[in-house]
Structure formats: C-alpha cells, structure tokens
Amino acid sequence: LPYLFGFFLGFLLGMEIPLMARIREHYYGQSLKHNTGTIYGADYIGAGIGATIFVIWLLTMEATTAAVAAASANVVAGLLFLFRYRQHIRWSGLLLSGHILAAVVIVIVGINGSRWEASLEDMLYKDKVVHSMHTRYQHVVITERIMDPSKAPVYALHINGHTQFSSFDEQIYHSMLVYPAMAASARHDSILVIGGGDGLALRDILKWNPKRVVLLDLDKGMVDFFTHPYEKNGVVVNEALLKLNERSFSDERVDVRIGDAFLSVDALLAKQEVFDTIIVDLPDPNHPDLNKLYSSRFYAKLKHLLSGDGAIAVQSTSPYHAPEAFMSIGKTMKHAGFANVDQYHANVPSFGEWGWSIATSNGSSAKRRLARLTQMPLDDGWMTREVMLGAFAFYKGFYDDVGQININRINSNVLYEYHRLGWARENGIL
C-alpha cells in the first residue's frame, strides 16, 4: 500500500508542471517554449519556501499537527484558485464539494489526530507510551513499564524508533562508558562530553567531582526535556527522568553548548583547550548523517583536545550484532593518531551485548593503567574491578578478520554500511 500511494503521488507530481504550462499557454497565449522557465522558477522558489517552513516549524510539531497544517494550506490554496478561475473550470461545483469534504476530514483529524497517533504508537512499542514529541532533529518517545506494583516503573527512551536507554539497566551502560575512562585518566578537572543529551553520562561524570564539564549536543529540545520539568495536561511527564539523571544539567559546573559537535569542537581547538577525559556518547551510526562523528577526521580533532595523560571512551555499537562496525571504530581511532586503543564489552539486557572503545594519546594504554589499580578510585554503585578488567576479554578468534576491516573516513560511509549490514544480518534480512 505505501508503494501504491508513493506511485500515485509521484505520478501527480510529475504531471504538475506540464499541466500548468498547458494552462498558461491556453489562457495567456504564451507558448510552452517561453512559459516553462517561469513555471520552473516559481516551482523552485515555492519548494525553497516549503522546505524552510518544513525544517524550521513542521519538524518540531507532532506528526498529525504538521499534517493538518500542511493539508489546510493546500485546501486554502485550492479554494483561492477555484474561486479565482471558476469561470474557466468545468465541474467547479464538484471540485468545491471535494474541498469541503477535505476540510471536514482535516478538522476531524485535527481534533482526534493526537489521540490516534498515541494509540498507534502504543501498538508499535511493547510498553505504554507516556510521552511523544518531535524536536527539530528527531522523534522522541518515552515509554513506561510496570514490572512490579511495589517498585518504581521502568522508563525507556526511544529516538526515531531506536531504544536509547531503559531505566532498568542504564546504569550498566553508563558505568561502562564513563568509569574506565575516568579511572584511566590522571586528573578529572576538565571533562568533555560529546552527545549525552539525556544527562545520564553527565550524572556519572559529576560523581568524580570535576571542576567543569563541557557538553556538546545538537538537539536543544532533547537537552531541555532532560533539564526542566515538562508539563502536559497538568502532569510533569519527565519527573522520573529528571530524578534518574539527578538533574545533572542544573549543576553549575556544566557548560552545555548546542550545535553540531563536528563543528563545535573547532571552537575548542581554536582556544587550545585541553580536557582530562573525553566521553563520546552518540547514537549508533544508523544514519549517514552520523557517519562524520565516527570518522577519522573527527577522532583526530578529539585527539588534539585530550591531555597526554587522559583517556577517551566512545560508545561503539554491539560487537555481537555488528562486529565489523565495532572493529572499524577501534581501527579508525587508531588511524586518527591515538597511541593506544582498546575495546571492551558488557551485556546490557535492553541492548544485548554492547561495546565501547577506549584510547590514550601517550604513555600506557588505558587497559594497562586500569590493571595497575589496586583499588577502585570511586564507588559508583555498580562497577567492580573484576567486571571492569574482565570486560576487555573477547572470545578466541574475535579479531581474526580485523585486518580486512576498513577505517571510516568522513565521506566513505564505511561504518554506516558495516552497521546496516550487521544488524540486517542479525535480524534475518540478509
């Protein structure tokens, strides 16, 4: 059915310009040769205006609200055209009836659309959808699961349909991301976080009592949702999430900078800033737009921001579900100039087997630095020395094919393809 609708819409769009050219030729006496350029020019200008409206406003609305707004604009334009040229239009009464019917449908969708959308989303997710919103860059869904009436509900964050965390086991993921890098760093005064708009990695970093933390994230809407109470229908829908991240964004030591991290780090480089630890908590490279943030060029920038005795940790997708992508991240970091790159893994029930990469610029590797620890420098409530050191062990033969793995350059999309094919194979698509 979607392909049928796509064909139908494409067919009508293809007829649009030739039809307008014929109409102008008939009523204004302009030949096709002379009026086609005018029509194409108007079409391009209109497309530019429409794209601007879509990016700036419609993307931030709920899907049904955006659809109602766009459909209403089309109906109004159709009515204006109908009344302006009604003397030239056959069956104008029938067309007017069609516009009225379309307007009635739009009103019905406008009144009930949000409720229908919520019901459909409840069908898409295993758990109850308690909040759904569109930021400028992504679709955010919060779900709730009551596993035991005597215990707090389990909340999960989904971005564009992909699970980002579950409150049931997020401590495993964030402890594995943050603790090894912090423990392998000589100091913890100045920390850089790339991504991490939910504030959970930031929560764990603040336990190390840094003097300042700079966090770079693209999505202001996401950061705001995990910073301030968000009230809807008289209920603060994100209260449990603010409690989960311990309101980390409200800490005065945190400096949040909104923008594309690939470009934002240039401002830090220009000021010759240096950070004791860098934590890269980005979504999986499941879209070509994310590829540059996993590229050798980006990692080379981060290397220049890392202190000589510091460490950097990067979430690196699943070594089980997408091993080629996992190994490519490690090889890309090595190619970017990091002296030592190690990889480790742990089981996060919500994700399955998950992996991270850790690197240092000088001296010993992070793995060796951690092995020298006689006791844990901080009790984060989850990590132990045995778990941390054991995470660096992989089964025999895991890296046998690493020589055939390509590094990820900024325009290569190598990592995106590794990730796509790995998960497609795991899901039985290939």
N, C-alpha and C positions, 0 to 999 in steps of 0.2 A: 504493500500500500504506500509506504513512503516514496518508493521509486516511481510509482504511478503519479503521485502528487508532484514529485520533482520534474517528471517529464512534462506534465500539464503546465506547470508554472514556467518551465523553460521554453515551451512552445509559445506561450502567450508573450513572454518577454522578447522572444525572437521576432514576433510579429509587430511589436510595438513601434519601432522606428519606421519600417516600411509603410505601415498603416498611416502614421502621422504624416509622412512625406506625401502619400497619395491624397490625403485630406487637404493638405495645404496646396497641393497642385490643383485640386478641383475647385476650391473656394477662393483662392487668392491668385490663381493663374500663374503660379511660379513653377517652373519646370523642376523635375527631380534633380537635375544637374546643379541647380542653384540653391535649392532649399535644404538639401540633405546636410550640408555643412552646418547650417543654422540649427537644425534639429539635433545633430550630434553635439554641438557646442552647448545647447540648452540641457541636453541629457547629461553631459559630463558635469556641468555646474550643479544641476539638481542632485546628481549622485554624490558629489562632494559635500553638499549641504546635508544630504541624508546621512552620509557616513559620519559626519561630525556630530549630528544630533544623536546617532546611534551610540557612538563611543562615549560621548560626554554625559548623556542623560539616560537613554534607554537601557544601557548595560547595567546601570545602577538600580533599576527598577525590578520589581518582581516580574516574572515572565508574562503573567496574564495582564498586568497593568501596562507593560510595554506593548503587548499585542493589541490591547484595547486602544491605546493612544495612537499607534500606527494605523490601525484599521479605521479609527474615527477620522483621522486626517485624510485617508483615501476616500471615505464616503463623502466628506465635506467637499473635497476637490471634485468628485464625480457629480455632486449636486450642482456646484457652481458651473461646471462645464455643461451640464444638462440644461440648466435654465438659460445660459448664455446662447446656446446654439440649438434650442429646442425646435425652432422653425426648420432647421435643416436635418433633424433626426427623425427617422422613422420609428414607430412604436415607442415614442417618448413616454407614453403612459405606462407601458410595461417596464421600461427602464426605471421610471420613478418608483413603481411598486417594488422593484428589486432593491433599490436603495433604501426604501423604508423598511423592507424586511431585513436587510443587512444591519440597519441601525438598531432594530429591535433585538437582533441576535447579539450585537455589541453591548447593548445595555444589560442583557441577561448575563453575558459573560463578565461584564464589569462588576455586577452585583455578586455573582456566585463564583467567579474565577479563582479567587484566593482559596476559598474552601475546597473547590475541586482540585486545585493544584496540591493542596496539603494532603488530600485523600490519595491522590496519585503517588505522591512521594512516600506516603506511609506504605503503599504497596511495593515500592522499589526497595525500601530498606527493611531489614529484619526487625528493627526496633522502632518505637514510636518517634515520629518527628516532632520535636518540641519547638524548633525554630528553623526558619529557612530565610535566607536573604541573598541578594545579589550585591556584591561590591563592584567597584569599577572593573576589576580584573577576574573575578571568579564567583562561582556559586557556592555558598557556604550553607551546610545543613548540620544541625545539632540533633542527635537522637538520644533517647533515654530508654534504658532497660532496667526493670525492677527484678533483680535476681533473687532477692530475699527481702520480704517486707520489713524485717527488723534491721536491715542495713541500708545505707545510702544508695540511691540509684546509680547506675553506671551510665556515664555520658560519653558520647563519641563525637568527634569532629570529622566531617566529610567535606572535601573540597573537590568540586567538579566530579562527584561520584566516587572519589578515591578516599579511603579511610586514612586520616592523618594521625589520630590517636584515639585510644579508649582510656577512660579514667581507671579502668580495671587494671591495666598493665603498663600505662605510660611511664611509670617510674623506671621500669626496666630499660626502655628505650632511651630515656633522657639521662639516666645514670650512666649507661654505656657510652653515650655520646659525649657527656661532659666530664665525667670523673677521670678517665685515663689521661686526657689532655691536660687537665688542671694538675693532676698529680705528677705528670711528667715535666711540668714547667717549673723553672726555678723560682719564679715570682708570680703573683696573681694581682698585681696592682691595676693593670690596664688590660681589658678584655674586649675583643671584637667578636660580634655575633653577626653572621650573615643569614638572613631569614629568621625563623623562630618567632613568627608573629603571634603565636599563641601564648608566649611568655613562660612556657614550661622549662625550656632550657635555661632561660634567664633566671628563673626561680632557683635552679640548682647552682648556677654560677654565683649568685649572691650569697650562698652559704659559705663561700670561700672568702668572703669579706673583701672584695676588690675595692679599689678607690674609685674606679669608674668603669662603666660598660657602655660601649658604643654599639648600637644595634641598627643594622641596615635592613629595611624591608620595603618591598614595592607597594604593598596594599595597605593604605591608611585605614580603609574601612575595617579590615581584619584586625589591625592593631587596636583601633578604637574599641572594637567589640570586646577585646580581651583586656581593656584598660578601664572602661567606665561602665557603670550599671546601664543596661539596655532594657527599657521598659516597653512592654507591648500588652495592650489590653489590661493595664493595671497591674501587670506581673513583671518582675525583673527576671527575664528569661536566662540571663547569663550569670546569675548569682553563684551557682555551683561552680562555674568555670573560673570566676574571679577568686573563689576560695581555693580552687585547685592550683592555680598559678600563684597563689599567695599575694595577689595584687602586685606582682613584681614590676610592672610598668610604672607604678606610682612611686617607686624608690627614687630618691633624689640623685642617686649616683648613675642612673640610667639615662643615656642620651640617645633618643630614638631619631633616626634620620630616614625620611621616606623618599624612596627613589629606586631606580634600577641599580642594583648592587654592582653590576659590571662597570657602570659609570661612576657610581658614588665612591668607590674605592680610589678613584683617581684624585679626588679632593684630599683624601687622607695621604696619598703618596706625595701630592704637591706640598703638603705641610711636613713631610718627612716624619710622619707619626709611626710609632713602633708599639706593638702590642705583645704582652707576655704570653697570651693564649688566644687562639682564633678558633671559634666554633662555627662550622658551616652546617646549618640545619635547614636545608632546602627540600622541597617536594622531589619525588622521584623524577628522573629525566624522561617523563612520559609524553612530552610535547617538544617539538623542535625549538620553541622559544626558550626553553630551559637549557638547551644544549650549551650555550655560551658560558653558563655559570658552572659548567663541569669541564670547561676546556682548558688546555694547557696554558693559554694566554691568561685566563683568569687566575689560575693557580700560581702563575709566575708573579702576578700582581700581589697576591696574598703572601707569597714568599718574602717579598720586599717589606711587607708590613710586620712580619714576625720577628721577634727578638731572637738573637743567636741561641739562647738557652731556653727558648719557649717551645711550644708544640701546637700543632693544628690538627683538629679532628673534623672529618667530613662524613656525613651520613652517605652510605654507598650502596643502597638498594640491597636486594637479597642475594647472597652467594649461592643459595639453593635454587631459587626460581629463575634468576638471571645471572648465572656465574660469569658469563662473558662481560656483561656490563660492570659487574663488581670488580673484576680484574682490570678492566680498562680504566676505571677510576684510579686504581693504585698505580698503574703504569703511567697514566697521564700526569699524576702528581710527581712521580719520579722524573719524567721528562721535563717538567716545569722547573726543575732545579733543586728540589728538596734532596738533601743528602741521604736521608733515611726515611723509608716508607714501609710501614707495617699495616697489616689488615687483621681485623678480628670480627667475631660474630657472637650472637646470642639468640636464643629463642624468645620472641615476643609473641605471645599467643594470638594477638589480634592480627599480626602480620605474617607469622611463621618465622622461619629462620631469617635473621636480618644481619646486615654487616655494616662496618664502619672502617674508615682508613685514618691512620694517624701518622704524622710526619714531623720531622725536625730538620732545621736548616744546618746545624753544626753539631759536632760532638757525637755523643752516643745516641742510638736510636731510642725512641720512646719506650719500646719494649724492654730494652736493657735498663733504662732509667727506672721503670716500674719494678723490674725484677730486683733491683737493689734496695727497694723499700723494705725495711724490717717491720714496719707497722703502718697502718693506713693513716694518712695525714688528717682525714676528716671522716666523720660518721654521717653519711647521708641517708641512713635508714635502710639502705638496700645493698650497696656494693660491699663485697669482701675481697680480700687479697687473692684468695684462691679462684674466685669467679673471674676476677679481672685478668689474672695471668693465664688461666685456662682458656680464655676467650681467643687467644692468639693461635691456638692449635686447630688445624684443619685435618680432615681425613687424608689418608695416604693417596697421593695421585691427584689431589685437587688442582695443583698448579702445573700439572704435566703439559698442558697446552697453552700456558701463558705466553710462550714465545710467538704464537700465532695471533695473539690479541693485539689489535691496533690501538694507538693512543687517540684521544679525542681532541681534534683541533677545532677552532672556533666555527669554521664553516663546513665541517665534514659530516656532521650528524651521525658520526660513528656510534657514539654512546646511545643516542636515541634509537638507532636501529638494533643495537645489541639488546637494549631494554625491551623494545617492542617484540622482537622475535623470541626472546627468552620467556616473557610472560605469555605470549601467544602459544608457544610450545607447551608451557606448563598447563595452560587452560585447554589443551587439546585442539587448538585451532589449526596448528601445523602438523 
